[in-house]
Amino acid sequence: MKRLLVIISLLAVASLAACGEFEEETIMYEGKERTVSEVEEIIADKLEVENPELDLEIDLYEETED
């Protein structure tokens, strides 16, 4: 039974990925197109080099006017 649930879960994830549900947004950063999560990690790493006492998590998002 567990094996069947795992297979069904994997198929569901695969079908969502195939439909583009998990496609990550890309942005331009330092002259290259990169995924948002990659840019967040790069920025956090740069700040942590100069501030080793910090463990930073950076979130980039598009601001909307409501």
Phi and psi in radians as a Rosetta constraint file:
Dihedral C 1 N 2 CA 2 C 2 CIRCULARHARMONIC -1.077 0.35
Dihedral N 2 CA 2 C 2 N 3 CIRCULARHARMONIC -0.691 0.35
Dihedral C 2 N 3 CA 3 C 3 CIRCULARHARMONIC -1.082 0.35
Dihedral N 3 CA 3 C 3 N 4 CIRCULARHARMONIC -0.703 0.35
Dihedral C 3 N 4 CA 4 C 4 CIRCULARHARMONIC -1.123 0.35
Dihedral N 4 CA 4 C 4 N 5 CIRCULARHARMONIC -0.741 0.35
Dihedral C 4 N 5 CA 5 C 5 CIRCULARHARMONIC -1.124 0.35
Dihedral N 5 CA 5 C 5 N 6 CIRCULARHARMONIC -0.683 0.35
Dihedral C 5 N 6 CA 6 C 6 CIRCULARHARMONIC -1.120 0.35
Dihedral N 6 CA 6 C 6 N 7 CIRCULARHARMONIC -0.760 0.35
Dihedral C 6 N 7 CA 7 C 7 CIRCULARHARMONIC -1.120 0.35
Dihedral N 7 CA 7 C 7 N 8 CIRCULARHARMONIC -0.761 0.35
Dihedral C 7 N 8 CA 8 C 8 CIRCULARHARMONIC -1.101 0.35
Dihedral N 8 CA 8 C 8 N 9 CIRCULARHARMONIC -0.734 0.35
Dihedral C 8 N 9 CA 9 C 9 CIRCULARHARMONIC -1.099 0.35
Dihedral N 9 CA 9 C 9 N 10 CIRCULARHARMONIC -0.768 0.35
Dihedral C 9 N 10 CA 10 C 10 CIRCULARHARMONIC -1.113 0.35
Dihedral N 10 CA 10 C 10 N 11 CIRCULARHARMONIC -0.700 0.35
Dihedral C 10 N 11 CA 11 C 11 CIRCULARHARMONIC -1.132 0.35
Dihedral N 11 CA 11 C 11 N 12 CIRCULARHARMONIC -0.681 0.35
Dihedral C 11 N 12 CA 12 C 12 CIRCULARHARMONIC -1.118 0.35
Dihedral N 12 CA 12 C 12 N 13 CIRCULARHARMONIC -0.785 0.35
Dihedral C 12 N 13 CA 13 C 13 CIRCULARHARMONIC -1.124 0.35
Dihedral N 13 CA 13 C 13 N 14 CIRCULARHARMONIC -0.755 0.35
Dihedral C 13 N 14 CA 14 C 14 CIRCULARHARMONIC -1.093 0.35
Dihedral N 14 CA 14 C 14 N 15 CIRCULARHARMONIC -0.709 0.35
Dihedral C 14 N 15 CA 15 C 15 CIRCULARHARMONIC -1.208 0.35
Dihedral N 15 CA 15 C 15 N 16 CIRCULARHARMONIC -0.650 0.35
Dihedral C 15 N 16 CA 16 C 16 CIRCULARHARMONIC -1.139 0.35
Dihedral N 16 CA 16 C 16 N 17 CIRCULARHARMONIC -0.730 0.35
Dihedral C 16 N 17 CA 17 C 17 CIRCULARHARMONIC -1.117 0.35
Dihedral N 17 CA 17 C 17 N 18 CIRCULARHARMONIC -0.691 0.35
Dihedral C 17 N 18 CA 18 C 18 CIRCULARHARMONIC -1.136 0.35
Dihedral N 18 CA 18 C 18 N 19 CIRCULARHARMONIC -0.519 0.35
Dihedral C 18 N 19 CA 19 C 19 CIRCULARHARMONIC -1.434 0.35
Dihedral N 19 CA 19 C 19 N 20 CIRCULARHARMONIC -0.065 0.35
Dihedral C 19 N 20 CA 20 C 20 CIRCULARHARMONIC 1.552 0.35
Dihedral N 20 CA 20 C 20 N 21 CIRCULARHARMONIC 0.151 0.35
Dihedral C 20 N 21 CA 21 C 21 CIRCULARHARMONIC -1.097 0.35
Dihedral N 21 CA 21 C 21 N 22 CIRCULARHARMONIC -0.572 0.35
Dihedral C 21 N 22 CA 22 C 22 CIRCULARHARMONIC -1.789 0.35
Dihedral N 22 CA 22 C 22 N 23 CIRCULARHARMONIC 0.189 0.35
Dihedral C 22 N 23 CA 23 C 23 CIRCULARHARMONIC -1.231 0.35
Dihedral N 23 CA 23 C 23 N 24 CIRCULARHARMONIC 2.115 0.35
Dihedral C 23 N 24 CA 24 C 24 CIRCULARHARMONIC -1.466 0.35
Dihedral N 24 CA 24 C 24 N 25 CIRCULARHARMONIC 2.484 0.35
Dihedral C 24 N 25 CA 25 C 25 CIRCULARHARMONIC -1.162 0.35
Dihedral N 25 CA 25 C 25 N 26 CIRCULARHARMONIC 2.537 0.35
Dihedral C 25 N 26 CA 26 C 26 CIRCULARHARMONIC -2.009 0.35
Dihedral N 26 CA 26 C 26 N 27 CIRCULARHARMONIC 2.651 0.35
Dihedral C 26 N 27 CA 27 C 27 CIRCULARHARMONIC -2.417 0.35
Dihedral N 27 CA 27 C 27 N 28 CIRCULARHARMONIC 2.857 0.35
Dihedral C 27 N 28 CA 28 C 28 CIRCULARHARMONIC -1.508 0.35
Dihedral N 28 CA 28 C 28 N 29 CIRCULARHARMONIC 2.281 0.35
Dihedral C 28 N 29 CA 29 C 29 CIRCULARHARMONIC -2.581 0.35
Dihedral N 29 CA 29 C 29 N 30 CIRCULARHARMONIC 2.179 0.35
Dihedral C 29 N 30 CA 30 C 30 CIRCULARHARMONIC 0.927 0.35
Dihedral N 30 CA 30 C 30 N 31 CIRCULARHARMONIC 0.729 0.35
Dihedral C 30 N 31 CA 31 C 31 CIRCULARHARMONIC 1.367 0.35
Dihedral N 31 CA 31 C 31 N 32 CIRCULARHARMONIC 0.119 0.35
Dihedral C 31 N 32 CA 32 C 32 CIRCULARHARMONIC -2.257 0.35
Dihedral N 32 CA 32 C 32 N 33 CIRCULARHARMONIC 2.578 0.35
Dihedral C 32 N 33 CA 33 C 33 CIRCULARHARMONIC -1.433 0.35
Dihedral N 33 CA 33 C 33 N 34 CIRCULARHARMONIC 2.150 0.35
Dihedral C 33 N 34 CA 34 C 34 CIRCULARHARMONIC -2.348 0.35
Dihedral N 34 CA 34 C 34 N 35 CIRCULARHARMONIC 2.804 0.35
Dihedral C 34 N 35 CA 35 C 35 CIRCULARHARMONIC -1.285 0.35
Dihedral N 35 CA 35 C 35 N 36 CIRCULARHARMONIC 2.706 0.35
Dihedral C 35 N 36 CA 36 C 36 CIRCULARHARMONIC -1.044 0.35
Dihedral N 36 CA 36 C 36 N 37 CIRCULARHARMONIC -0.745 0.35
Dihedral C 36 N 37 CA 37 C 37 CIRCULARHARMONIC -1.129 0.35
Dihedral N 37 CA 37 C 37 N 38 CIRCULARHARMONIC -0.594 0.35
Dihedral C 37 N 38 CA 38 C 38 CIRCULARHARMONIC -1.146 0.35
Dihedral N 38 CA 38 C 38 N 39 CIRCULARHARMONIC -0.758 0.35
Dihedral C 38 N 39 CA 39 C 39 CIRCULARHARMONIC -1.146 0.35
Dihedral N 39 CA 39 C 39 N 40 CIRCULARHARMONIC -0.714 0.35
Dihedral C 39 N 40 CA 40 C 40 CIRCULARHARMONIC -1.016 0.35
Dihedral N 40 CA 40 C 40 N 41 CIRCULARHARMONIC -0.760 0.35
Dihedral C 40 N 41 CA 41 C 41 CIRCULARHARMONIC -1.174 0.35
Dihedral N 41 CA 41 C 41 N 42 CIRCULARHARMONIC -0.715 0.35
Dihedral C 41 N 42 CA 42 C 42 CIRCULARHARMONIC -1.081 0.35
Dihedral N 42 CA 42 C 42 N 43 CIRCULARHARMONIC -0.819 0.35
Dihedral C 42 N 43 CA 43 C 43 CIRCULARHARMONIC -1.118 0.35
Dihedral N 43 CA 43 C 43 N 44 CIRCULARHARMONIC -0.780 0.35
Dihedral C 43 N 44 CA 44 C 44 CIRCULARHARMONIC -1.070 0.35
Dihedral N 44 CA 44 C 44 N 45 CIRCULARHARMONIC -0.761 0.35
Dihedral C 44 N 45 CA 45 C 45 CIRCULARHARMONIC -1.077 0.35
Dihedral N 45 CA 45 C 45 N 46 CIRCULARHARMONIC -0.731 0.35
Dihedral C 45 N 46 CA 46 C 46 CIRCULARHARMONIC -1.093 0.35
Dihedral N 46 CA 46 C 46 N 47 CIRCULARHARMONIC -0.744 0.35
Dihedral C 46 N 47 CA 47 C 47 CIRCULARHARMONIC -1.190 0.35
Dihedral N 47 CA 47 C 47 N 48 CIRCULARHARMONIC -0.654 0.35
Dihedral C 47 N 48 CA 48 C 48 CIRCULARHARMONIC -1.198 0.35
Dihedral N 48 CA 48 C 48 N 49 CIRCULARHARMONIC -0.519 0.35
Dihedral C 48 N 49 CA 49 C 49 CIRCULARHARMONIC -1.069 0.35
Dihedral N 49 CA 49 C 49 N 50 CIRCULARHARMONIC -0.744 0.35
Dihedral C 49 N 50 CA 50 C 50 CIRCULARHARMONIC -1.459 0.35
Dihedral N 50 CA 50 C 50 N 51 CIRCULARHARMONIC -0.249 0.35
Dihedral C 50 N 51 CA 51 C 51 CIRCULARHARMONIC -2.361 0.35
Dihedral N 51 CA 51 C 51 N 52 CIRCULARHARMONIC 1.234 0.35
Dihedral C 51 N 52 CA 52 C 52 CIRCULARHARMONIC -1.095 0.35
Dihedral N 52 CA 52 C 52 N 53 CIRCULARHARMONIC -0.299 0.35
Dihedral C 52 N 53 CA 53 C 53 CIRCULARHARMONIC -1.360 0.35
Dihedral N 53 CA 53 C 53 N 54 CIRCULARHARMONIC -0.155 0.35
Dihedral C 53 N 54 CA 54 C 54 CIRCULARHARMONIC -1.767 0.35
Dihedral N 54 CA 54 C 54 N 55 CIRCULARHARMONIC 2.567 0.35
Dihedral C 54 N 55 CA 55 C 55 CIRCULARHARMONIC -2.113 0.35
Dihedral N 55 CA 55 C 55 N 56 CIRCULARHARMONIC 1.729 0.35
Dihedral C 55 N 56 CA 56 C 56 CIRCULARHARMONIC -1.716 0.35
Dihedral N 56 CA 56 C 56 N 57 CIRCULARHARMONIC 2.593 0.35
Dihedral C 56 N 57 CA 57 C 57 CIRCULARHARMONIC -2.201 0.35
Dihedral N 57 CA 57 C 57 N 58 CIRCULARHARMONIC 2.112 0.35
Dihedral C 57 N 58 CA 58 C 58 CIRCULARHARMONIC -1.865 0.35
Dihedral N 58 CA 58 C 58 N 59 CIRCULARHARMONIC 2.368 0.35
Dihedral C 58 N 59 CA 59 C 59 CIRCULARHARMONIC -2.122 0.35
Dihedral N 59 CA 59 C 59 N 60 CIRCULARHARMONIC 2.117 0.35
Dihedral C 59 N 60 CA 60 C 60 CIRCULARHARMONIC -1.789 0.35
Dihedral N 60 CA 60 C 60 N 61 CIRCULARHARMONIC 2.375 0.35
Dihedral C 60 N 61 CA 61 C 61 CIRCULARHARMONIC -2.666 0.35
Dihedral N 61 CA 61 C 61 N 62 CIRCULARHARMONIC 2.732 0.35
Dihedral C 61 N 62 CA 62 C 62 CIRCULARHARMONIC -1.492 0.35
Dihedral N 62 CA 62 C 62 N 63 CIRCULARHARMONIC 2.190 0.35
Dihedral C 62 N 63 CA 63 C 63 CIRCULARHARMONIC -1.393 0.35
Dihedral N 63 CA 63 C 63 N 64 CIRCULARHARMONIC 2.366 0.35
Dihedral C 63 N 64 CA 64 C 64 CIRCULARHARMONIC -2.018 0.35
Dihedral N 64 CA 64 C 64 N 65 CIRCULARHARMONIC 2.583 0.35
Dihedral C 64 N 65 CA 65 C 65 CIRCULARHARMONIC -1.685 0.35
Dihedral N 65 CA 65 C 65 N 66 CIRCULARHARMONIC 2.057 0.35
